[in-house]
Amino acid sequence: MTDILFQIIQIILSMGEVWLCYQLLYSTLVEKEYLNRKEKAVIWANILLFGALVSYNRNIIFYSHNAFLLGVIVTSICATAVFKSRKGLTVSLVVTGYSLIALLDFFFMFLSMMFLDYPTAQDIYHGISWIKVPIFLLSRLTMMGCFFLLKKKGRLFLKNISEYQKILYVSSIIFIVLLRRYQHVMCAMVYGRIPYDGVSSGISLLSLLLIILFGLGLYIKSLLLKKENQLLASKDALMLQNYQDLMRNMEANKEKLHDLKHQFLVLQGYVQEKEYEKLGQYLSEINANIFGLENKIWTGHKILDFILNQKKESAEKKGIDFNICVSALMEIPLSDGDLSVLAGNLLDNAIEACDKIETGKRWILFKLRKHRDMLLIEISNSIGVQPKIKNGELLTSKEHAWMHGYGLKSVRRIVEKNEGVFSFSIEENVFKIQVSFMK
């Protein structure tokens, strides 16, 4: 009965490593909800049958490199048959998953040698032993914890993993070499060819794993930051281009409206001697509307005045009071691109925050003033729910937060680029952002 229970537990643990491998594939290649019954049947056949086969093999020996290679081949064939595309990426993920679990098995085996005598270690390596259960269990739980941490913190990496395919190729080869190396170390230790010292081997294995994973993490993070900077730069350039296009279109429309105004005036002249009073009143109203389309000058800076007028109109359409307070017309020590991105993002955030308020007054106040040799920009707005703050940083409240939050990143990048100062404060139901630059 005890042997049967042991076999059942070992089969479940062996199936668990195949299941974990597929969880990694689900997070990177395809959502399992999109799989049909046939594809799911292939996956579960792989998990159940190969799990049972590996479990049987582990009754004979703790680790078999041939069984490892067979597992990689069978799972890769099943996975590529199901996922169909990106076969190279699929194989590298399978190799990485199986290698890391096997290396963790070695690590916990080496660690257990602190408490086990030499004959017991031989029994574990060759044959059936209950001590295998906690070793295999710990390695799979550790792998599961690392995977779910990666899924939570590295979502952007997982979603764009195809861009790091070459890195995965290299890492999978490194893990196989490492696995082969420590298999020889364990065999030599069990057969008495080298001193029985699992602690030193375990520490060296863990150190190498941490160095490799840390190095890969830093390299991937640098690539992600580079991509993020490119995205921010593209977003900034697109925002400036949109403002410039809008300004050109507005100027063109003004010219057309100006011509149309004169045409109406001419028509008024033709009908002056007639009794077309209603027509004259209608034309006068059109003239008033045409004059009302002109941009108001707030700062004397063409781009900033355009943005202020546009955002003011957008806010007032949503029922938000938008007030502008400028102490004096002044020069602004920012390029048109930086200014459009900074003002556009900050005002968009203020409008979005006010638009979420269901009850109560909704308002925005934009201030621009000069203090000695400094230019001060201050944007205050009412809020319904206080924004989330973590480590002094504002967090987006939008769903799929990893896809958002680039607006404030652009603002901070521009402030740092122009050697400015950025700060924010929250007082009751008022959120205030202040940005200052030396003139």
N, C-alpha and C positions, 0 to 999 in steps of 0.2 A: 504493500500500500504506500509506504514511504517512497519507494523507487518510482511508483507511478506519479505521485504528487510532484516529485522532483522533475520528472520528464515533462509534465504539463507546464510547470513554471518555466523551465528552460525553453520550451517551445514558444511560450508566450513572449519571453524576453527576446528570443531570436526573431520572432515575427515583428516585435517592436522596432528593431533597427531597420527593417525593410519599410515599415510604416512611416518611420521618421524620415527616411529618404524620400518617400513620396510626398510628405508634408512640405519638404523643401522645394520639390518640383511644383507643387500646387501654388506655392507662394511666388514663384518666379516665372513659370511658363504658361500656366492656364488655371483658371478657377475650376475646382472639381464639380461645381454646379453645372458646368457646360458639358460634362462628360455624359455619354449615353450608356445604356445598360451593358452593352458589349465591352466598351472600354473599361467600365468599372469592374466587370467580371475578370478581365485580363489582369488588372491591378491586384485584385483580391486573390486571384489564383497565384500570382507571383508572391504575395505576402504569405499566404498560407502554406503553399508547397515548399517554397524555398526556406521559409522559416523552420519548417519541420526537418528539412534536409540538413540545414546548418546545425540545428539542435542535436541531431543524431551524430554529426561529425564531431561536435564538442564533447560527446561522451568518450570519444577516442583521444582527442587532443585539444588543449586549451585554444590554440589558434593554428589554422592551416592556411598557408598562403594560396594553395590551389583552390580551397573552398572560397577564399576571399575573391580571387579572380573569377571563379565561376559565378559568384553572386553579382559582381560588377557586370559581367557579360549578360547574364540572364535578365537582370533588372534593366540594363541599358536597352536590350532588345525589346522588352515589354514596354518600357517608357517611350522609346522612339516610335513604337508602333501606335501608341496611344496619342502622344503629343505631336507626332509627324514632323513638325518643323524644328529647326535648330538642333540637329542631332548631336553636333559637337559639344554644344553647351549642355545638353542633357547628360551626355556621358561624363563630362567633367564634374557636373554636380553630383552624379551618382558616386563617382570615385571619391570625391571630397567627403560626402556623407559617410560612406562605409569606412574610409580611412580614419576619419576623426573618431568614430565609435571604437574601432579596433585599437587605436592609440590610447584612448581612454581606458579600454580593457587592460592594456599593458600597464598603464600608470597605476591603476588601482591594484593590479596584481603585484607590481613592485612594492607598492605601499603596504600591502598585506604581509609582505615578507618580514616587516618589522616585528610581527607577532607570531609568525609561523616558523616552525623549525624546518630543516632541510627536507626530511622525508615527507612532511605534509605538503610542501610546495611541489614535490615530485608527483604526489597523488593528485593534486589539483591539475597539474599540467597534463598528466596522463591518467584518464579515467574519470569516474563519477565521484563528485564531491559536493556537498551542500555549500561549501565555502565559495564555490563558483557563483552561486545565486546572488549574494550581496555585491560581489565584484561586478557582474554583468548589470545588475540593477542600478548601482551607483553610476556607472558609465552612461547608461541610457537616460537616466534622470538628469544627469549633468548635460548631456547633449540636448535633451528636450528643453531644459532651462535656457541654455545658450541660444537655441533656435527661437524660442518665443521672445527672448530679449532682443534678438536681431530683428524679428518681425515687428516689434514695437518701436525700436529706436532706428532701425535701418530700412524703413519702408521705401524710401526713395531709391536706395541701392537695389533692393529686391525687385522693384518695378522696372528698373532700367539695367538689369543685370547683364543683358546682352551686350551692353557697351563695355563691359569688363570681362569679356570672354577670354581674352589672352591671359589676363591675370589668373583666371580660374584654371586655365590649362597649366600654367606654371606651378600654381599652388598644389594642384592635384598630383603633379609629378613629384614635387617636394614631399608631399605626405606619403606617397608610395615608397619613396627612397627611405624616409624616416621609419616607416612601418617595417620595411625589410631589415633595416639596421637593428632595430630593437627586438625583432623576432630572433635574430642571431644572438643578441645579448642574452635574452631569456633562455634560449636553448642551451647556450654555453653555460649559463649559471645553473640550470636544472641538471645538466649532465656532468657538472663538476669541473668543467674546463676553465672556468674563471671563478674567483671568490664569490661566495654567496652574500651579495650585498645589494638588496633590492632598493634600499633607501637612496643610495647615490644614483642608481640608474633612473629611479622615479623622478628625482629632483632634476636630473639632466634632461629627461624627456619633457617634463613640465616646462622647464626653462626654455627649451628649444621651441615648444609649441607656442608659448606666450610671445617669444621674440618674433616668430614667423607671423602669428596672427596680428600682433601689434604693428609690425612693419606693413603688412597688407592693409590693415585698417588705416594707417596714416597715409599710405599711397592712395587708397580709394577716397579718403576724405579730401585729399588735395585735388583729386580729379573732380569730386562733387563741388568743391568750392570754386574751382575754375569754371565749371559748367554754370554754377549759380551766378558768378560774376558776368559771364557771357549773356545769360538770360536777363540780368538786371540792366546791362548795357543796351541790349536789344529793346527791352521794355522802355528804357529812358529815351532812346532814339525814336522809337515809335510814337511815344507820347508827344515829343517835340514836333515830330512830323505832322501828327494829327492837329496840333494847335496851329502850326504854320499853314496847313491846308485849309483849316477853318477860317483863318484870318484872310487868306487869299480869296476864298469863296465869298466871305463877307464883304471884302472890298469890291469884288466883281458885282455882287448883288447891289451894293450901294450905288455903283455907277449906273446900273440898269434902272434902279429906283429913281436916281437923279434925273435920268432921261425921261422916265415915265412921268415924273412930277411935272416936268416942263410940258409934256404932251397934254397932261390934264389941265395945266394952266392955259395952254393954247385953246383947248376945248372950251374952257371957261370963257375965254375972250370971244369965241364964236357964239356962245349962247348968251352973252351978257345982254344983248338987246332983245333976247327972247324971254319968255316967262318960265324958265326952267329952274325955279328956285330949289326944288328938291335935288336936282342934279348938281347944282352949285354947292349945296350943303354936303352932299355925298363926296364930292371932289375935295372939299375942305377937310373932311374927316380923313380921307386918304392921305392928304398932305401931312396932317398931324401925326398919323401913324408912321409915315415915312421918316419924319424928323425924329420920332420916338425910337427908331431903330439904331440911332447913332450910339456908339460906345461912350460911356462916361469916363472922363479922365480922373483917376484916383491918385496915381503915383507919378505919372509922367513917363513911366516905363511901359512901352507898347505891349510887350508880351504879358507882363503882370496885370496890366489893366484889362487886357482881353480875358485872361483867366478869371479875374475877379468878377467881371461882368457875366461871364458864362456860368460860373459856379453860383453867383447870386441869383441868376434867373432860374437855374436848376433847383436850388434850394427853395425859392419862393413858390415854385410850382408844386412842391411837396408840402407847402404850408409852414415852412421854416423861416423864421425871421433872420435875415442876414444883414448885419451891419458892418460897415467898413469905417475904420478910424485911422487916418493918416495925418501925422503931425505936420509934415511938409513934403513937397516934391523933392526927391533926392536921387542921387546915383546909387545903383545897387551893385555891389562887388561880386556878382555871380554871372556866369555865362547864361545865355538864353536857355540852353539845354538844361543846365542845373536848376535854374530858377523855375522853369516850367514843371520839371519833375517834382521838385520840393513843394512848391505851392499847390500843384495839382493833386499830389498824393495826400497832403495834409488836409486840404479842403474836402477831398472825396471821403476821407475817413470821418471828418466831422459831420458831413451830410449823412453818411451811412449810419453813424451813431444816433443822430437826431431822428432819422427816419424810423428807428426801432422803438422810439418812445411812443407808447400807446395812449397814455394820459399825461397831461401836464404841458407846460410851455416848451416849445422847441425853438432853439435859437442858436445862432453862431455869431461870434464877434471876431473880426479880423483887425489886428492892430499892426501898424508899421510906424516905427519912430526911430529917431536918431538920438543916441546918448553919447556925447563926446565923439570918440572915433569909432563908435560901434553902431551897427545896424541891428535893430531888434525886431524880430517878427514874432508875434504872439497870436495864437488861435485858441479861442475858448469856445466851448459848446456845452449844451445841456446833455445829460446822459440819463438813461433809465436804469441800466444795469452797469455796475462798475466793471471796467475791463479787468481781465486776469493778468496778474504780474508774477513773473518767476525770475528770480535772481536779478531783479531790477530791470527786466525786459518785459515789454508788453507782448501778450500772447493774443493771436487772432481767435475770435469766437466762432469763426466759420467752421462748417463741417469740412472734413478732410483738411485739417490745419496744415498738413505738410505741403499742400498745394498753394497755400496762401501766405500772407505776411511779407510779401516781397516789397510792398509799398513803403513800409517803415524801414526796411533794409536799404532801399534806395535813398531814402531821406538821410539815414545815418551815414551812408557812404558819401553822399554829397557834402554833409556837414564836416566829416573828417577830411575830405579832399580839400575843402576850402578853409581848413583850420578854424572851424566854428565850434560852437557849444550847443548841445541839444539837451533839453530837460523837459520833464512833464510833471504835473501834479494833479491830484484829485481831491476836491473839497466838496463834500456832500454830493450834490447832483451836478457838479461842474467839472469838466475835464479841460485841462489847459496844457498846451504845448508851447514852449519858448525856444526859439532858435536865434542865435546871435553870431554876427560876423564882424571882424575888424574891417574898416573901410580903407 
